[in-house]
Amino acid sequence: MNRLFVLCFLFCYVICTAYGDIPKTTVKSPSGIYVCKIESDRTISFTRKGQKEQIQVMKFERWVEIFWSPRDTWFCVLDHNDPHSIGLSIFCIVENNLSQKMRVEKVYESPWATHDDAYWRMVRWNFNANGITTASIACKVRFGDSPAKWVDSIFIVPIGFGAM
């Protein structure tokens, strides 16, 4: 009887997680200055601490993960849009100190595979002494049907230049 209850509970949890409402979640930058909000309407919004203005960053289908760079300037979104693929987007925060306005720019988006089973992930942020910032990202892709061959590759993507 207890096993049946546990199985029913797990089944309901998986169904609600995959297709139900998304709970509101906030993900703060390392310094706490910026906040990304995962909204219940499946959007990500961005704001600066103490400001009311929110910027809509992107929409998503199922669920997302957000990873901040240690320097608060960039964040990465992993979009788990279906059970067979994970997309990756990197965003840059641009502030204009004169007008006190800010914006969020998408600086990289993973290419969508023409087939299922493409899993992108963030590996690390790389900060160069010359002011060049790159992101190391990885992709695991399945080729063929039976037996499937998995290929895992790491890419280094330039995402920022100068003192950002």
ROKESE-734276 format. One record per residue (C-alpha): residue in one letter; y, x, z. Coordinates in nm, 3 decimals. Each point is the difference from the previous one (the first is absolute). Example, Ala and Ser with C-alpha at 12.3 -4.5 7.8 and 13.67 -1.06 7.14 Angstrom:
% ROKESE-734276
<rest: A; yy: -0.450; xx: 1.230; zz: 0.780>
<rest: S; yy: 0.344; xx: 0.137; zz: -0.066>
//
This chain:
% ROKESE-734276
<rest: M; yy: 0.000; xx: 0.000; zz: 0.000>
<rest: N; yy: 0.242; xx: 0.282; zz: 0.086>
<rest: R; yy: -0.072; xx: 0.175; zz: -0.330>
<rest: L; yy: 0.076; xx: -0.317; zz: -0.192>
<rest: F; yy: 0.331; xx: -0.037; zz: 0.184>
<rest: V; yy: 0.094; xx: 0.362; zz: -0.073>
<rest: L; yy: -0.091; xx: -0.035; zz: -0.369>
<rest: C; yy: 0.202; xx: -0.322; zz: -0.032>
<rest: F; yy: 0.296; xx: 0.163; zz: 0.173>
<rest: L; yy: -0.013; xx: 0.305; zz: -0.229>
<rest: F; yy: -0.032; xx: -0.218; zz: -0.310>
<rest: C; yy: 0.303; xx: -0.209; zz: 0.100>
<rest: Y; yy: 0.200; xx: 0.314; zz: 0.081>
<rest: V; yy: -0.075; xx: 0.156; zz: -0.339>
<rest: I; yy: 0.088; xx: -0.320; zz: -0.188>
<rest: C; yy: 0.324; xx: -0.047; zz: 0.194>
<rest: T; yy: 0.096; xx: 0.364; zz: -0.047>
<rest: A; yy: -0.071; xx: 0.001; zz: -0.371>
<rest: Y; yy: 0.146; xx: -0.337; zz: -0.092>
<rest: G; yy: 0.187; xx: -0.133; zz: 0.301>
<rest: D; yy: 0.345; xx: 0.055; zz: 0.138>
<rest: I; yy: 0.120; xx: 0.354; zz: 0.049>
<rest: P; yy: 0.143; xx: 0.061; zz: 0.348>
<rest: K; yy: 0.349; xx: 0.148; zz: 0.011>
<rest: T; yy: -0.013; xx: 0.371; zz: 0.076>
<rest: T; yy: 0.267; xx: 0.267; zz: 0.032>
<rest: V; yy: -0.052; xx: 0.368; zz: -0.078>
<rest: K; yy: 0.277; xx: 0.227; zz: 0.133>
<rest: S; yy: 0.093; xx: 0.336; zz: -0.148>
<rest: P; yy: -0.077; xx: 0.304; zz: 0.218>
<rest: S; yy: 0.357; xx: 0.011; zz: 0.137>
<rest: G; yy: 0.014; xx: -0.378; zz: 0.039>
<rest: I; yy: 0.311; xx: -0.032; zz: -0.220>
<rest: Y; yy: -0.170; xx: -0.194; zz: -0.280>
<rest: V; yy: -0.244; xx: -0.289; zz: 0.012>
<rest: C; yy: -0.234; xx: -0.140; zz: -0.264>
<rest: K; yy: -0.109; xx: -0.356; zz: 0.067>
<rest: I; yy: -0.317; xx: -0.147; zz: -0.140>
<rest: E; yy: 0.095; xx: -0.365; zz: -0.030>
<rest: S; yy: -0.235; xx: -0.299; zz: 0.020>
<rest: D; yy: 0.097; xx: -0.101; zz: -0.357>
<rest: R; yy: -0.165; xx: 0.323; zz: -0.126>
<rest: T; yy: 0.319; xx: 0.199; zz: -0.054>
<rest: I; yy: 0.121; xx: 0.327; zz: 0.146>
<rest: S; yy: 0.362; xx: 0.012; zz: 0.110>
<rest: F; yy: 0.198; xx: 0.299; zz: 0.120>
<rest: T; yy: 0.293; xx: 0.035; zz: 0.236>
<rest: R; yy: 0.191; xx: 0.254; zz: 0.205>
<rest: K; yy: -0.001; xx: -0.038; zz: 0.377>
<rest: G; yy: 0.295; xx: -0.213; zz: 0.110>
<rest: Q; yy: 0.071; xx: -0.146; zz: -0.346>
<rest: K; yy: -0.070; xx: -0.359; zz: -0.102>
<rest: E; yy: -0.025; xx: 0.070; zz: -0.373>
<rest: Q; yy: -0.359; xx: 0.016; zz: -0.117>
<rest: I; yy: -0.112; xx: 0.140; zz: -0.333>
<rest: Q; yy: -0.312; xx: -0.144; zz: -0.161>
<rest: V; yy: -0.214; xx: 0.294; zz: -0.104>
<rest: M; yy: -0.305; xx: -0.158; zz: -0.164>
<rest: K; yy: -0.249; xx: -0.286; zz: -0.005>
<rest: F; yy: -0.372; xx: 0.044; zz: 0.057>
<rest: E; yy: -0.319; xx: -0.205; zz: -0.036>
<rest: R; yy: -0.233; xx: 0.070; zz: 0.295>
<rest: W; yy: 0.112; xx: 0.263; zz: 0.249>
<rest: V; yy: 0.191; xx: 0.327; zz: 0.015>
<rest: E; yy: 0.031; xx: 0.319; zz: 0.202>
<rest: I; yy: 0.328; xx: 0.190; zz: 0.044>
<rest: F; yy: 0.026; xx: 0.374; zz: 0.065>
<rest: W; yy: 0.335; xx: 0.163; zz: 0.080>
<rest: S; yy: 0.095; xx: 0.357; zz: -0.086>
<rest: P; yy: 0.085; xx: 0.211; zz: 0.305>
<rest: R; yy: 0.361; xx: 0.023; zz: -0.121>
<rest: D; yy: 0.064; xx: -0.378; zz: -0.019>
<rest: T; yy: 0.110; xx: 0.024; zz: -0.365>
<rest: W; yy: -0.316; xx: -0.122; zz: -0.172>
<rest: F; yy: -0.279; xx: -0.242; zz: 0.068>
<rest: C; yy: -0.326; xx: -0.072; zz: -0.177>
<rest: V; yy: -0.155; xx: -0.343; zz: -0.044>
<rest: L; yy: -0.372; xx: -0.039; zz: -0.063>
<rest: D; yy: -0.057; xx: -0.340; zz: -0.160>
<rest: H; yy: -0.354; xx: -0.128; zz: 0.054>
<rest: N; yy: 0.033; xx: -0.261; zz: -0.273>
<rest: D; yy: -0.371; xx: -0.075; zz: -0.033>
<rest: P; yy: -0.331; xx: 0.138; zz: 0.128>
<rest: H; yy: -0.031; xx: 0.234; zz: -0.298>
<rest: S; yy: 0.335; xx: 0.178; zz: -0.017>
<rest: I; yy: 0.280; xx: 0.143; zz: 0.211>
<rest: G; yy: 0.339; xx: 0.068; zz: -0.156>
<rest: L; yy: 0.251; xx: 0.252; zz: 0.132>
<rest: S; yy: 0.380; xx: -0.015; zz: -0.016>
<rest: I; yy: 0.252; xx: 0.247; zz: 0.142>
<rest: F; yy: 0.353; xx: -0.109; zz: 0.088>
<rest: C; yy: 0.315; xx: 0.201; zz: 0.076>
<rest: I; yy: 0.282; xx: -0.116; zz: 0.226>
<rest: V; yy: 0.342; xx: 0.068; zz: -0.151>
<rest: E; yy: 0.307; xx: -0.042; zz: 0.219>
<rest: N; yy: 0.363; xx: 0.014; zz: -0.110>
<rest: N; yy: 0.192; xx: 0.126; zz: 0.302>
<rest: L; yy: 0.338; xx: -0.109; zz: -0.143>
<rest: S; yy: -0.089; xx: -0.364; zz: -0.060>
<rest: Q; yy: -0.263; xx: -0.024; zz: 0.276>
<rest: K; yy: -0.233; xx: -0.155; zz: -0.260>
<rest: M; yy: -0.362; xx: 0.094; zz: -0.039>
<rest: R; yy: -0.267; xx: -0.068; zz: -0.254>
<rest: V; yy: -0.370; xx: 0.064; zz: -0.038>
<rest: E; yy: -0.122; xx: 0.151; zz: -0.327>
<rest: K; yy: -0.358; xx: 0.016; zz: -0.120>
<rest: V; yy: -0.054; xx: 0.363; zz: -0.101>
<rest: Y; yy: -0.372; xx: -0.016; zz: -0.080>
<rest: E; yy: -0.262; xx: -0.264; zz: -0.077>
<rest: S; yy: -0.366; xx: 0.075; zz: -0.060>
<rest: P; yy: -0.127; xx: -0.091; zz: -0.344>
<rest: W; yy: -0.236; xx: -0.297; zz: 0.010>
<rest: A; yy: -0.345; xx: 0.082; zz: -0.126>
<rest: T; yy: -0.131; xx: -0.196; zz: -0.294>
<rest: H; yy: -0.308; xx: -0.072; zz: 0.208>
<rest: D; yy: -0.088; xx: -0.075; zz: 0.361>
<rest: D; yy: -0.062; xx: 0.252; zz: 0.273>
<rest: A; yy: 0.320; xx: 0.208; zz: 0.006>
<rest: Y; yy: 0.094; xx: 0.093; zz: 0.357>
<rest: W; yy: 0.331; xx: 0.184; zz: 0.053>
<rest: R; yy: 0.095; xx: 0.157; zz: 0.333>
<rest: M; yy: 0.280; xx: 0.209; zz: 0.151>
<rest: V; yy: -0.105; xx: 0.353; zz: 0.094>
<rest: R; yy: 0.320; xx: 0.166; zz: 0.126>
<rest: W; yy: 0.374; xx: 0.050; zz: -0.046>
<rest: N; yy: 0.103; xx: 0.348; zz: -0.120>
<rest: F; yy: 0.349; xx: 0.134; zz: 0.077>
<rest: N; yy: 0.109; xx: 0.312; zz: -0.192>
<rest: A; yy: 0.269; xx: 0.242; zz: 0.122>
<rest: N; yy: 0.179; xx: -0.043; zz: -0.336>
<rest: G; yy: 0.054; xx: -0.371; zz: 0.066>
<rest: I; yy: -0.284; xx: -0.123; zz: -0.219>
<rest: T; yy: -0.214; xx: -0.266; zz: 0.163>
<rest: T; yy: -0.342; xx: -0.095; zz: -0.129>
<rest: A; yy: -0.274; xx: -0.234; zz: 0.108>
<rest: S; yy: -0.366; xx: 0.090; zz: -0.016>
<rest: I; yy: -0.194; xx: -0.311; zz: -0.096>
<rest: A; yy: -0.363; xx: -0.054; zz: -0.083>
<rest: C; yy: -0.197; xx: -0.241; zz: -0.212>
<rest: K; yy: -0.368; xx: -0.079; zz: 0.008>
<rest: V; yy: -0.120; xx: -0.170; zz: -0.318>
<rest: R; yy: -0.344; xx: -0.126; zz: -0.098>
<rest: F; yy: -0.117; xx: 0.056; zz: -0.356>
<rest: G; yy: -0.301; xx: -0.165; zz: -0.158>
<rest: D; yy: -0.221; xx: -0.280; zz: 0.119>
<rest: S; yy: -0.338; xx: 0.122; zz: 0.112>
<rest: P; yy: -0.017; xx: 0.258; zz: 0.141>
<rest: A; yy: 0.371; xx: 0.012; zz: 0.071>
<rest: K; yy: 0.178; xx: 0.334; zz: 0.013>
<rest: W; yy: 0.289; xx: 0.034; zz: 0.244>
<rest: V; yy: 0.282; xx: 0.243; zz: -0.076>
<rest: D; yy: 0.248; xx: 0.095; zz: 0.274>
<rest: S; yy: 0.319; xx: 0.181; zz: -0.108>
<rest: I; yy: 0.316; xx: 0.111; zz: 0.179>
<rest: F; yy: 0.339; xx: -0.009; zz: -0.175>
<rest: I; yy: 0.333; xx: 0.148; zz: 0.107>
<rest: V; yy: 0.290; xx: -0.223; zz: -0.099>
<rest: P; yy: 0.366; xx: 0.111; zz: 0.021>
<rest: I; yy: 0.199; xx: -0.271; zz: 0.179>
<rest: G; yy: 0.329; xx: 0.160; zz: 0.105>
<rest: F; yy: 0.237; xx: 0.284; zz: -0.080>
<rest: G; yy: 0.288; xx: 0.143; zz: 0.201>
<rest: A; yy: 0.085; xx: -0.068; zz: 0.364>
<rest: M; yy: -0.151; xx: -0.342; zz: 0.051>
//
